[in-house]
Amino acid sequence: MAFDFISASLAARKTENLFRSRTCFEQVSATKLVADGVDYLNFASNDYLGLAQSIDVEKFSAKSGSGSSALVTGHTQLHEQFEQRLAKLLGYESALLFGSGFAANSSVLKCLFSQLTKADDAAVFHDKLNHASLIDGSLSGTAKLHRFNHNDTNHLRARLEKARVVNKLIVTEGVFSMDGDTAALEEISRLAKAHNAWLMVDDAHAFGVIGERGLGSIEKGIKPDILIITFGKAMGCQGAAVLASKTVIEYLIQFNREYIYSTNLSPIFVEVAQQQLDKLIAANEARTMLLNNILYFKQQANKASLALIESDTAIQPLILGSAENAMLAQQFLKQHGIWVSAIRPPTVPVNTARLRITLTAAHTHNDIDKLVATLKELPC
């Protein structure tokens, strides 16, 4: 029968413990979830600074949506001012707003080499643990796709040396979303310069929390040719931005189909992002609290002999191997009033299914103590 593959695919997902379900929450905050009337301690949020609950809707002056794409009537003074502010803050000539980080990442990589008359004269070099949005963008693009072993700069160097193309782009994440470790940006940047390559960094999980000012990977003294930041993590709202030279941004405006044909980010969301950016910049105390919570969790986890992946960020993965083990662990924690996401293939490599524990500035040491004590009792 036609389309029988749909039911077969769903059945296979269930058999392999890879079926994904949505939970409808009645209340969500950085540290608390309510589902079906039950309270859970939340260790699955990307709201690292606890800013998502601080949005004051009464202060909005924008009262409508954008109404159209940016190239029709959807680009307002709010959009223009916010793009200019982000560019100045992060040290770039220009910025371009998108509705999500996924849209920004994938569309830039689809678009970047689209106007090359010689399609085989470009190559993109991806860290093997790059986010799906980055990989999907390159799979849909025209440049040759090369993947180097995670954070392995020697492997990257070998890939770059073998590539006989003029246009080379290295793509990495600032903080890797599933492992929580940081990219070797200093060495990657040196390699980019040595091989006349550009560097693109997705800083979704670094912006707001990494660096003394919370500006992310650029505080390491590295300025990627293309920088992507998202507003849905530490800023606690909605949207994303691409930062680059004026020439690159103009190119994206001309040729990025996602930007050209999508209704622009609502002015309401832009105004929210403006307010949240103010709070993020001023959140030095929250960043200190987050760092303290990360250190405390790692100390307590070490005492409990929990085999965490090495990470100094808010993302603290606990590898459990099989998808079945990860689901069993998630259910065990849920039964004890704790919500942690079980991450399974294809999001992570086979046999590396895990609990992705995320810490925030809003957690208390008592919260962390409860989590560690429960993790210590996991049946798998």
Disulfide bonds with the S-S distance in Angstrom:
none
